[in-house]
């Protein structure tokens, strides 16, 4: 299984899977459908590392009687229906294979699955698989402080990217007023292109700045680099006149000159 950290919340937000990618959609509560989505993501090879709010309200599911785990018994909501999973396992595999091979999009299949009666066997089997995965992750969450820190860091990076998109999409107060779906897609694609260009610009110059500091004998621990995200825009003028044919004063190597300062980074690194 591919280990990919994905940021979402079981309560207050859950992922929507679209063609193998995870899109975030807010929900009021973690219902059966959100658990089904988590099960499908697991079957597609994703490993979830979400931040879990209101942990005291979350419940576990087991393969045996609750009396077998007396310490965890107050947190156990019930047993996993193994027979249900076994009975519909072939349907589950066909469902996941259809998404993996691109025969049908995950969003369409989940939408149709949500329209089925609540007694639908495939939907119930996915719910049981989702309960297993959520229980395993919750136990890891309780046991591993490093996992909690890492999930929070990744979530903050995702929120920073969303903040960048909101800052860039200022035309018409950030609202897509086009009626045609094609026009809306053009605007959304344009927003993705601009934010990607800003991230690329920041990445290139962050790398050059790090190389320049290292050439100046600055010691920068590798652990600090994991906290960098190229989604800042404070140094970019998003509004005003856009001039494309002016001399921007590039250096002979084709890049802008780096801003230098006499302040050493050693105190900050040591802190």
matplotlib code that plots the C-alpha trace (Angstrom):
import matplotlib.pyplot as plt

x = [0.0, 1.3, 1.9, 0.5, -0.3, -3.8, -5.2, -8.9, -11.1, -13.5, -15.8, -16.1, -14.7, -14.0, -12.5, -14.2, -12.3, -12.3, -10.3, -7.8, -7.3, -8.6, -10.8, -12.0, -15.7, -17.1, -19.7, -21.7, -21.0, -19.2, -21.9, -22.0, -21.0, -17.9, -16.8, -17.5, -15.2, -12.5, -12.8, -12.5, -9.4, -7.9, -8.7, -7.1, -3.9, -4.0, -2.9, -4.9, -3.2, -6.0, -6.3, -9.1, -11.1, -13.4, -11.5, -13.6, -16.7, -15.1, -15.8, -13.9, -15.1, -13.7, -13.7, -14.8, -16.7, -16.0, -15.2, -11.9, -10.6, -11.8, -9.6, -11.1, -14.6, -16.1, -14.9, -16.1, -19.4, -19.8, -18.5, -17.4, -19.7, -17.1, -19.8, -21.1, -17.6, -17.0, -20.3, -19.8, -16.1, -16.2, -18.5, -16.1, -13.1, -15.0, -16.0, -12.4, -11.1, -13.5, -12.0, -8.4, -8.6, -10.5, -13.7, -15.7, -14.8, -14.9, -17.2, -19.8, -19.7, -20.0, -22.8, -24.7, -23.9, -25.3, -28.6, -29.1, -31.3, -29.5, -29.9, -27.6, -25.0, -22.1, -22.7, -22.8, -19.7, -17.8, -19.0, -17.6, -14.2, -14.2, -14.9, -11.9, -9.5, -10.8, -10.4, -6.8, -5.9, -7.4, -5.3, -2.2, -3.3, -3.5, -0.2, 2.0, 2.5, 4.7, 1.8, -0.4, 2.3, 2.9, -0.8, -1.2, 1.8, 0.4, -3.0, -1.5, 0.3, -3.0, -4.7, -1.8, -2.4, -6.1, -5.3, -3.1, -5.9, -8.3, -5.8, -5.3, -9.0, -10.0, -11.8, -15.6, -15.0, -13.7, -17.0, -17.4, -20.4, -20.2, -23.3, -21.7, -19.9, -17.1, -16.5, -16.4, -13.8, -11.7, -11.6, -10.8, -8.0, -6.7, -6.6, -4.8, -2.3, -1.5, -1.1, 1.1, 3.3, 3.6, 4.6, 7.2, 8.6, 8.9, 10.4, 13.1, 14.2, 13.9, 16.4, 18.7, 18.5, 19.3, 22.3, 23.5, 23.3, 25.1, 27.9, 28.2, 28.8, 25.3, 24.3, 20.7, 19.4, 17.5, 14.7, 13.8, 13.3, 10.3, 8.4, 8.9, 6.0, 6.3, 2.9, 3.6, 2.6, 3.4, 6.3, 4.0, 1.9, -1.3, -3.1, -2.2, -0.8, 0.9, 3.8, 5.3, 7.7, 9.9, 13.5, 13.3, 17.0, 17.9, 21.3, 23.5, 22.3, 18.7, 17.5, 16.8, 19.4, 18.7, 17.9, 20.8, 21.0, 23.7, 21.7, 23.0, 20.5, 22.4, 20.4, 17.1, 18.4, 19.6, 16.2]
y = [0.0, 3.4, 5.5, 8.9, 11.4, 12.9, 15.8, 15.7, 15.6, 12.8, 15.4, 18.8, 17.7, 14.6, 13.8, 13.3, 11.0, 12.0, 9.9, 8.9, 12.4, 13.7, 16.8, 18.4, 19.0, 20.1, 18.0, 18.7, 15.2, 12.0, 9.8, 6.5, 8.0, 9.6, 6.3, 4.7, 7.3, 6.5, 2.8, 3.4, 5.6, 2.7, 0.2, 2.6, 2.5, 5.7, 5.9, 8.5, 10.7, 13.1, 15.4, 14.1, 16.8, 15.9, 12.7, 12.0, 11.6, 9.1, 5.4, 2.2, -1.0, -4.5, -8.1, -9.6, -8.9, -5.6, -7.5, -8.6, -5.0, -3.8, -0.7, 0.4, -0.8, 2.7, 3.8, 0.8, 1.3, -2.2, -5.1, -5.2, -7.3, -9.7, -11.8, -8.7, -7.9, -11.5, -11.8, -8.6, -8.8, -9.4, -6.4, -4.3, -5.4, -4.6, -1.2, -0.3, -1.7, 0.4, 3.5, 2.3, 1.5, 4.7, 2.8, 5.2, 8.1, 7.7, 10.7, 9.3, 5.9, 7.3, 9.5, 6.6, 4.5, 7.2, 7.1, 3.4, 2.3, 2.1, -1.7, -1.9, -4.7, -2.9, 0.3, -1.5, -3.5, -0.3, 1.2, -1.8, -1.5, 2.2, 1.5, -0.9, 1.7, 4.5, 2.4, 1.4, 5.0, 6.2, 3.8, 5.0, 8.5, 7.9, 6.0, 8.1, 11.8, 12.2, 11.2, 13.9, 16.6, 15.5, 15.5, 19.0, 20.3, 18.8, 20.3, 23.7, 23.5, 22.6, 25.6, 27.9, 26.8, 27.5, 30.9, 31.6, 30.6, 33.0, 35.8, 35.3, 34.9, 38.4, 39.2, 39.7, 39.1, 35.7, 34.4, 32.5, 34.2, 32.4, 30.3, 27.9, 25.0, 25.3, 28.9, 28.0, 25.3, 27.8, 30.2, 27.3, 26.1, 29.6, 29.9, 26.6, 27.8, 31.0, 29.4, 26.7, 29.5, 31.2, 28.0, 27.3, 30.8, 30.4, 26.9, 28.1, 31.1, 29.3, 26.7, 29.4, 31.3, 28.1, 27.4, 31.0, 30.7, 27.4, 28.9, 31.6, 28.9, 29.1, 25.8, 25.0, 21.7, 19.5, 19.1, 22.7, 22.4, 20.1, 23.1, 25.2, 25.5, 27.6, 29.1, 32.6, 35.6, 38.6, 39.5, 39.4, 42.4, 40.8, 44.0, 46.9, 47.2, 44.2, 45.2, 42.4, 44.3, 46.1, 45.4, 43.3, 43.3, 39.7, 38.5, 36.8, 33.4, 34.4, 34.9, 37.9, 38.8, 37.6, 40.0, 39.9, 40.9, 41.2, 39.5, 36.0, 33.1, 31.2, 32.6, 31.7, 28.2, 27.6, 28.6]
z = [0.0, -1.0, 2.1, 1.3, 4.0, 3.4, 5.4, 6.4, 9.4, 10.3, 11.9, 10.4, 7.0, 5.1, 1.7, -1.6, -3.9, -7.6, -10.1, -7.5, -6.0, -2.7, -2.8, 0.5, 1.1, 4.4, 6.1, 9.3, 10.7, 10.0, 8.6, 6.8, 3.5, 4.9, 6.3, 2.9, 1.3, 3.7, 2.9, -0.8, -0.3, 1.6, -1.2, -3.7, -1.7, 0.4, 4.0, 6.0, 8.5, 9.5, 12.4, 14.7, 16.5, 19.4, 20.0, 23.1, 20.9, 18.5, 18.9, 18.1, 16.5, 17.2, 15.9, 19.1, 22.3, 24.0, 27.2, 25.6, 25.9, 29.3, 29.2, 25.8, 26.5, 27.2, 23.7, 21.8, 19.9, 18.5, 16.5, 12.8, 10.7, 9.2, 7.4, 5.6, 4.3, 3.2, 1.4, -0.6, -1.0, -4.8, -5.2, -3.2, -5.4, -8.6, -7.2, -6.3, -9.6, -11.6, -10.0, -10.2, -14.0, -14.8, -16.0, -13.8, -11.6, -7.9, -7.4, -9.8, -8.2, -4.7, -5.7, -7.1, -4.1, -1.8, -3.8, -3.1, -0.2, 3.2, 3.0, 0.0, 0.7, -1.0, 0.8, 4.2, 3.4, 2.6, 5.8, 7.8, 6.1, 6.8, 10.5, 10.6, 9.1, 11.2, 14.4, 13.4, 12.8, 16.0, 18.0, 16.2, 16.9, 20.6, 20.8, 18.5, 19.4, 16.3, 14.1, 15.7, 15.1, 11.5, 10.7, 12.1, 10.1, 6.9, 7.5, 8.1, 4.7, 3.0, 4.7, 3.6, 0.0, 0.3, 1.7, -1.3, -3.7, -1.9, -2.1, -5.9, -6.6, -5.8, -9.1, -8.4, -4.7, -5.4, -6.8, -10.1, -11.6, -15.0, -15.8, -18.2, -16.7, -19.3, -18.3, -14.6, -15.4, -17.3, -14.4, -11.9, -14.2, -14.4, -10.6, -10.3, -12.9, -11.2, -7.7, -9.2, -10.9, -7.5, -5.8, -8.5, -8.2, -4.4, -4.7, -7.1, -5.1, -1.7, -3.1, -4.3, -1.0, 0.9, -1.4, -0.9, 2.9, 2.9, 0.8, 3.4, 6.1, 7.6, 9.2, 8.3, 9.8, 7.4, 9.9, 9.5, 5.8, 6.4, 7.8, 4.6, 2.2, -1.1, -0.8, 0.7, -1.3, 0.9, -1.5, -4.6, -5.6, -6.7, -7.6, -9.8, -13.4, -14.9, -17.1, -19.3, -21.6, -19.1, -18.1, -15.0, -14.4, -14.4, -13.5, -16.1, -14.9, -15.7, -12.1, -10.0, -7.5, -4.0, -1.2, 1.2, 4.9, 7.4, 10.1, 10.8, 11.0, 13.7, 16.7, 14.9, 14.1, 17.6, 18.9]

ax = plt.figure().add_subplot(projection="3d")
ax.plot(x, y, z, "-o")
ax.set_aspect("equal")
plt.show()
